[in-house]
Amino acid sequence: MTSPTDRIEKTAVLRAPLERVWSAISDTKQFGAWFGVDFDGPFVAGGRLTGRIVPTTVDPDIAKMQEPYRGIEFDVLVDRVEPMHLLSFRWHPGEADPAMDYTAEPRTLVTFELEADGEGTRLTITESGFDALPLARRAEAFASNEGGWTAQLTLVDKYLTRNA
């Protein structure tokens, strides 16, 4: 059984069809617009991407919070891409300090799962693997991403509403 400090799970039913939500999740340009990142390529299973933090285009308050991190780079290893159902990648959570070397740390797994739900789409975002992080960073990374994924669900919903 997974410990309560190892896994974050957030779910929302978005008022958009499955195809539209899949596009917002799986297309790196659309993903970047709501998430606040500019990726150097597409999500391809087994691929590695470099992302550069840029403020989100859908919420000025969150964009202001992201502004101090503008330009910071991080990488993701794309795990799975199952069209209309699942996208997952591995990353170093909280990889925002350019002076720190995160390469020796284990990565967490981020999964976006989609399921048709009436007139909308149920999106579940899960991040797991926090218990494997170094103790000195574990609690901060978990707390930061706990709130971060709540905000990201709001951002993707705003993006879908704005770009309907």
QUIFEN-V710317 format. One line per field, one symbol per residue. phi: phi as a letter, one per 40 degrees, with the letter a starting at -180 (. if undefined). psi: psi as a letter, one per 40 degrees, with the letter a starting at -180 (. if undefined). burial: I if it has 24 or more other C-alpha atoms within 12 Angstrom, else O. Layout:
phi = ???
psi = ???
burial = ???
//
This chain:
phi = .cccccabbbbacccacdcccdccccccccdccccgabcciccbdgcbbbbbcbcdcbacccdcccdccdgccabbbccbbbdgbabaabaccgcbbccbccccccbcbbbbbbadagcbbcbbbbbbhccccddcbdcccccccdccccccccccccccccbc
psi = iiieeehhhhiihigiiddddddddehddddddddfihieaihhheihihihhiiieehddddddddeehehiiiihhcihghedhhiiiihifgeheeihedeiiiihhhhhihhgbeahhhhhhhiedeeihddedddddddddddddddddddddddddf.
burial = OOOOIIIIIIIIIIIIIIIIIIIIIIIIIIIIIIIIIIIOOIIOOOOOIIIIIIIIIIIOOOIOOIOOIOOIIIIIIIIIIOIIIIIIIIIIIIIIOOOOOOOOIOIIIIIIIIIIOOOOIIIIIIIIIIIIIOOOOIOOIIOOIIOIIIIIIIIIIIIIOOOO
//
